[in-house]
Amino acid sequence: MTDPVLDHLLAGRSGFIARLGELVACPSVSTDPAYAAGMAAARDWWRARLTALGFQDAREVSAGGHPAVTARWHGAGPQAPTLLVYGHYDVQPPDPVAAWTSPAFTLASRHGRLFARGVSDDKGPSLLAIETLGAFLAVEGRLPCNVTLLLEGEEEVGSATLAKILVQHREDFAADAALSADGARWRADLPTITIGTRGNTGLELSLRSAVKDLHSGRYGGVVANAAQAMARLLATLHDSDGNIAVAGFRDGMADPTEAERAALAAIPYDVAAHDASTGAAPSGLDSGRFLERLWHQPTLEVNGMWGGYTGPGGKTVIPAEAHAKLSMRLVPGQHPARVLAAVTAHLHAHCPPRTTLEIRTHREGSQATAVPPAHPLLLAAEAALAETTGTVPLRVRMGATLPLTDIVQRVLGLETVMFSFATADEDFHAPDENWRESAIPEGFAAWVALLRRVGGLSPEDFAPYRS
């Protein structure tokens, strides 16, 4: 027996791909002001599409940064639960542009995959989710539950003003749970559902050793070299085995239990294939330890460092300034502010002599989150995946960060379940970002099955999980 809503979606697949082409053609890069027109075009596109699908009050909401787009359909009444369905319309820059096989903002199809910036992270999965909701309205005239939509414009820049938007419009975004179209599947060949994410924070530091660059012959050996000093300072962040050497960095966190380690070891994962795909030296870890490092342990990474002359040829100067960017992925129990304080104290304590240190932080950061194991939306999502794939999904975690999960929990008191049909190997943020065309029918089927299950729940089922 087929589902009429799913039949409607599958019959309109070519139209869905055409609309996705329109959406990715809006170059909505949130980090670069040069793309302001592309950001506005994406918002305009979404407002028009949401209205055409039958949602009410499609509008922009802003708290000083890039606006979000919101709309709603609350026709299921107070006896039905309300979902806050999340996606984002902003994307990363296309650079390096020359590395793309086809233009970054033009949808292309090759070998069963669609290529464009944002097609997989996150315009494709967001459009899939919202078109599924619209199909219920087109076929049945109603949704199984009440829905409020939130399409953020700053996910790729750390959700800088999302908390303020939710605070200022708290009543508009009241719900029983959040359901995210962002978050990505772990693997295409293994049904999984992501139950936890790492947190995130970061800083930028600068070292100065003189008022200007100096001649390396006239001043070498008697004036500190800022670039060399930066290298020494950054080297103190880890010991010789690569372990984080910052006092207080791990405060509050707990190592995985033996039961958690056993569960990690039971997850089938080809570490050698992962190592080979990166072109890096083998990690030397078995699958359990590899996944523990990726999901349950924090990181402290140097994302970039620069100073002195970096152009063609040589230039014999002593750099007066050097700079670096650091990021940290956090696990449950760690708080971004405490981690930043520990790293800042370490950097000041180890600052090389004859240099001055400046540290800048640009965001508050996000805490790690985990969905309660018996949350009704999580159970419904698992059942929907089991129905549509024929396999009970594994519960996995994610080494990356989805700021929404922490922000929605802190501001609205809601848990977030990630239900994305992007996959981790689709080159998010890189040239030739792509999305499997097979994810479209798979996603349609799973979203229809999930929404029907949510329609069988009540707000009281979610009450123990709202704060």
C-alpha positions in Angstrom: 0.0 0.0 0.0 1.5 3.3 -1.0 1.2 6.7 0.8 -0.6 9.4 -1.3 1.7 12.1 0.0 4.8 10.1 -0.9 3.4 9.3 -4.3 2.8 13.1 -4.9 6.4 13.9 -3.9 7.9 11.2 -6.1 5.8 12.2 -9.1 7.1 15.8 -8.6 10.8 14.9 -8.3 11.9 16.8 -11.4 10.1 19.9 -10.2 11.9 19.6 -6.9 15.3 19.4 -8.6 14.4 22.5 -10.7 13.4 24.4 -7.6 16.6 23.3 -5.9 18.5 24.7 -8.9 16.8 28.1 -8.4 17.7 28.1 -4.7 21.4 27.2 -5.1 21.6 29.9 -7.8 21.2 32.4 -5.0 24.8 32.9 -3.8 24.0 33.2 -0.1 27.4 33.4 1.5 26.9 34.7 5.0 30.5 35.4 6.0 31.3 37.8 3.1 29.5 41.2 2.8 30.1 41.1 -0.9 27.3 38.4 -1.1 24.6 40.5 0.5 22.5 40.5 -2.6 22.7 36.7 -2.8 21.6 36.5 0.9 18.6 38.7 0.2 17.7 36.7 -3.0 17.7 33.5 -1.0 15.4 35.0 1.6 13.0 36.3 -1.1 13.0 32.9 -2.7 12.1 31.1 0.5 9.3 33.6 1.5 7.7 33.1 -1.9 8.0 29.3 -1.8 6.7 29.0 1.7 3.6 31.1 0.8 3.1 29.0 -2.3 3.2 25.8 -0.3 0.4 27.0 2.0 2.3 28.2 5.1 1.2 31.4 6.8 3.0 34.5 7.9 6.2 33.9 5.9 8.5 36.8 7.0 12.0 37.8 8.0 13.1 38.1 11.7 16.3 39.8 12.6 18.4 40.6 15.7 21.1 42.7 14.0 22.7 40.1 11.8 21.5 38.2 8.8 17.7 37.8 9.1 16.1 34.4 9.5 13.0 33.4 7.5 10.1 31.9 9.4 6.5 30.7 8.6 4.0 28.5 10.2 1.0 26.2 9.9 -0.8 25.5 13.2 -4.1 24.1 11.9 -3.7 20.7 13.7 -5.0 22.4 16.9 -3.8 22.3 20.6 -4.3 18.6 20.9 -1.4 17.9 18.4 2.3 18.5 19.1 4.1 21.5 17.6 7.5 21.0 15.8 10.0 23.7 15.2 11.5 22.6 11.9 14.9 24.0 11.2 17.2 24.6 8.2 19.5 27.3 7.1 19.9 29.2 3.8 23.4 30.5 4.1 26.4 28.7 2.6 30.2 28.8 2.7 32.2 30.7 0.2 32.9 28.9 -3.1 36.7 29.4 -3.0 38.9 28.2 -4.5 36.6 28.8 -7.5 39.0 27.3 -10.0 38.9 23.9 -8.3 35.2 23.5 -9.2 34.4 21.2 -12.1 31.2 23.1 -12.8 30.2 26.6 -11.6 29.6 26.7 -7.8 26.2 28.3 -8.0 24.8 26.4 -11.0 23.2 23.0 -10.2 24.9 20.2 -12.3 24.1 16.5 -12.4 26.9 13.9 -12.8 27.1 10.2 -12.0 23.9 10.2 -9.8 24.9 13.3 -7.8 23.9 17.0 -7.9 26.7 19.5 -7.6 26.6 23.1 -6.3 27.6 25.1 -3.3 25.1 24.4 -0.5 23.3 21.6 -2.4 24.1 19.2 0.4 24.8 21.5 3.3 22.1 22.5 3.7 19.8 23.8 0.9 18.9 20.3 -0.5 18.0 18.7 2.8 16.1 21.8 4.0 14.1 22.0 0.7 13.4 18.3 0.9 11.9 18.6 4.4 9.8 21.7 3.7 8.5 20.3 0.3 7.4 17.2 2.2 5.5 19.4 4.6 4.0 21.2 1.7 3.0 17.9 0.1 0.8 17.1 3.1 -1.0 20.4 2.6 -1.4 19.9 -1.1 -2.7 16.3 -0.9 -4.6 16.2 2.5 -5.2 19.9 3.2 -3.5 19.6 6.6 -0.3 18.5 8.4 -0.3 15.7 11.0 1.0 18.2 13.6 1.6 21.9 14.0 4.7 23.3 12.4 6.8 26.4 12.8 9.6 26.8 10.3 13.0 28.5 11.0 15.4 29.0 8.2 18.5 30.6 9.6 20.9 32.9 7.8 24.0 32.6 10.0 24.6 28.9 10.6 27.9 29.0 8.7 29.1 31.9 10.9 28.3 30.2 14.2 24.7 31.3 14.5 25.8 34.7 15.8 22.4 36.2 16.5 20.1 33.2 16.6 19.8 33.2 20.4 18.8 36.9 20.2 16.2 36.1 17.5 14.7 33.3 19.6 14.7 35.5 22.8 13.0 38.4 21.0 10.4 36.1 19.4 10.1 33.5 22.0 6.4 33.1 21.8 6.5 32.7 18.0 9.0 29.8 18.3 7.3 28.0 21.2 7.2 24.2 20.4 7.4 20.8 21.9 10.6 19.8 20.1 12.9 20.9 17.3 13.5 18.8 14.2 16.5 19.8 12.1 17.0 19.1 8.4 20.6 19.9 8.9 23.2 17.7 10.6 24.0 15.1 7.9 23.9 11.3 7.9 27.0 9.6 8.9 27.1 7.0 6.1 24.9 6.4 3.1 25.3 2.6 3.4 24.3 2.3 7.1 21.1 3.7 8.6 22.1 5.9 11.5 20.6 8.7 13.6 22.8 11.3 15.2 22.1 11.7 18.9 24.9 14.1 20.0 27.1 16.8 18.7 30.3 18.4 20.0 30.4 22.0 21.1 32.5 24.7 19.5 34.5 27.8 20.4 37.6 29.6 19.1 39.9 32.6 19.3 42.4 34.5 17.3 45.8 35.6 18.7 48.5 38.0 17.6 52.1 38.3 18.7 54.2 41.5 18.3 57.9 41.8 18.7 58.7 45.2 17.2 57.0 48.2 15.7 57.8 47.1 12.1 59.5 44.3 10.1 63.2 44.5 10.4 66.3 43.6 8.3 67.4 40.0 9.2 71.0 40.9 8.8 71.1 44.1 10.9 68.7 42.8 13.6 68.9 39.0 13.4 69.8 37.5 16.8 69.2 40.6 18.8 65.4 41.1 18.2 62.7 38.5 18.7 61.1 37.0 15.6 57.3 37.1 16.0 56.8 34.2 13.6 59.2 32.0 15.4 57.8 33.0 18.7 54.3 32.1 17.5 55.5 28.7 16.5 57.0 28.1 19.9 53.8 29.3 21.6 51.5 27.1 19.6 53.7 24.1 20.2 53.0 24.4 23.9 49.3 23.6 23.4 50.0 19.9 23.0 52.5 17.4 24.4 54.7 15.3 22.2 52.0 12.7 21.8 49.5 15.2 20.6 47.5 15.4 23.8 46.1 18.8 24.9 48.5 20.3 27.4 46.3 23.2 28.7 45.6 23.1 32.4 41.8 23.1 33.1 40.9 22.4 29.5 39.2 19.1 30.3 37.5 20.3 33.5 33.9 19.1 33.8 34.1 16.4 31.1 34.0 12.7 31.8 35.6 9.9 29.7 33.3 7.4 28.1 32.1 4.5 30.3 33.1 1.0 29.5 29.6 0.3 28.2 30.0 3.3 25.8 33.4 2.1 24.7 31.9 -1.3 24.0 29.1 0.3 21.9 31.7 2.3 19.9 33.8 -0.9 19.3 30.6 -2.6 17.9 30.0 0.0 15.3 31.4 -1.2 11.9 33.8 1.4 10.7 36.7 1.1 8.2 39.4 3.3 9.8 41.9 2.4 7.1 39.6 3.6 4.3 39.0 6.8 6.2 42.8 7.3 6.6 43.3 6.6 2.9 40.6 9.1 1.9 42.4 12.0 3.6 45.8 11.3 2.1 47.2 11.7 5.7 49.4 9.3 7.6 47.4 6.4 9.2 46.0 7.2 12.6 47.0 3.8 14.0 43.7 3.6 15.9 41.2 0.7 16.0 37.6 1.6 15.2 36.4 2.0 18.8 39.3 4.3 19.7 38.9 6.2 16.5 35.2 6.9 17.1 35.9 7.8 20.7 38.4 10.4 19.6 36.0 11.8 17.0 32.8 11.9 19.1 33.7 11.8 22.8 37.0 13.7 23.1 37.6 17.4 22.7 40.0 19.0 20.3 42.2 22.1 20.1 43.3 22.9 16.6 45.4 25.5 14.8 43.2 26.5 11.9 45.7 29.0 10.4 48.9 30.9 11.1 50.6 33.7 9.2 53.2 36.5 9.5 56.1 38.0 7.7 56.7 37.6 4.0 54.7 34.9 2.2 55.0 36.0 -1.5 57.1 34.6 -4.3 60.8 34.3 -3.8 62.6 35.5 -0.6 62.6 38.5 1.5 65.1 38.7 4.4 63.0 40.3 7.1 62.3 39.6 10.8 58.5 39.6 11.1 57.2 42.1 13.7 53.8 40.4 13.9 52.4 36.9 13.7 48.9 35.7 13.9 47.0 32.4 14.4 43.4 31.2 14.6 42.4 28.4 17.0 39.2 26.4 17.3 38.1 23.9 20.0 35.5 21.1 19.7 33.9 20.4 23.1 32.2 17.4 24.7 29.5 17.2 27.4 30.6 18.8 30.6 32.8 21.4 29.0 31.6 25.1 29.0 32.9 27.3 26.2 33.7 30.3 28.5 35.7 28.1 30.9 37.6 26.5 28.0 38.4 29.9 26.5 39.6 31.1 29.9 41.9 28.1 30.3 43.4 28.5 26.8 43.8 32.2 27.3 45.6 31.7 30.6 47.9 29.1 29.0 48.8 31.4 26.1 49.6 34.3 28.4 51.6 32.0 30.7 53.7 30.6 27.8 54.1 33.8 25.8 57.7 34.0 24.6 59.9 36.7 26.1 60.2 40.1 24.3 56.8 39.7 22.6 53.4 41.0 23.5 50.2 39.0 23.1 46.7 40.0 22.0 43.8 37.6 22.1 40.4 38.2 20.5 37.3 36.0 20.7 34.5 36.5 18.2 31.7 34.3 19.5 30.3 32.9 22.7 30.6 29.3 21.4 28.2 26.3 21.8 28.1 23.5 24.3 27.9 19.9 23.3 24.4 18.3 23.3 22.9 14.9 23.4 19.2 13.9 22.9 17.7 12.0 25.8 17.6 8.3 24.8 13.8 8.0 25.3 12.7 11.3 23.7 9.5 10.7 21.7 10.8 12.5 18.6 14.0 10.5 18.6 12.0 7.2 18.9 9.6 8.4 16.1 12.6 9.2 13.9 14.2 5.8 14.5 10.9 4.0 13.8 10.5 6.0 10.5 14.0 5.0 9.4 13.5 1.4 10.3 10.2 1.4 8.3 11.7 3.0 5.2 15.1 1.3 5.2 14.2 -2.1 6.6 17.0 -1.7 9.2 16.9 -0.4 12.8 19.3 2.6 12.7 22.4 2.8 14.8 22.7 5.7 17.2 25.8 7.7 16.5 27.4 11.0 17.4 28.9 13.8 15.3 32.3 15.3 15.7 31.1 18.6 14.3 28.8 21.3 15.8 25.3 22.3 15.1 24.9 25.5 17.1 21.1 25.3 16.9 21.0 22.3 19.3 22.6 24.2 22.2 20.9 27.5 21.5 17.4 26.0 21.3 18.0 24.0 24.4 19.2 27.0 26.4 16.6 29.6 25.1 13.5 27.5 24.3 14.1 24.5 26.5 13.7 22.1 23.6 15.6 19.0 22.5 16.6 18.8 18.8 16.5 15.6 16.7 18.6 15.8 13.5 17.0 14.2 10.5 19.2 15.1 7.5 19.6 13.3 4.2 22.9 14.8 3.4 25.9 12.4 3.9 29.3 13.2 5.4 31.3 12.3 2.3 29.6 14.9 0.0 32.4 17.5 0.3 30.6 20.0 2.4 32.3 23.4 2.2 34.8 22.1 -0.4 34.9 22.5 -4.2 32.4 20.2 -6.0 30.1 19.9 -3.0 27.5 17.3 -4.0 24.4 15.5 -3.0 23.3 12.0 -3.9 20.2 12.0 -6.0 19.2 8.8 -4.3 18.8 10.8 -1.1 15.7 12.5 -2.5 13.3 9.6 -2.6 14.9 8.2 0.6 14.4 11.5 2.4 10.8 12.0 1.1 9.8 8.5 2.3 11.4 9.0 5.8 10.0 12.5 6.4 6.5 11.3 5.4 6.8 8.3 7.8 8.2 10.5 10.6 5.5 13.2 10.3 2.7 10.5 10.4 4.2 9.2 13.6 4.5 12.6 15.2 0.8 13.1 14.4 0.0 10.2 16.7 1.7 11.9 19.6 0.4 14.6 22.0 2.0 17.6 23.6 1.9 15.6 26.9 4.3 13.0 25.5 6.9 15.8 25.2 6.3 17.4 28.5 9.0 15.6 30.5 11.6 16.8 28.0 10.7 20.5 27.9 12.4 22.8 30.3 
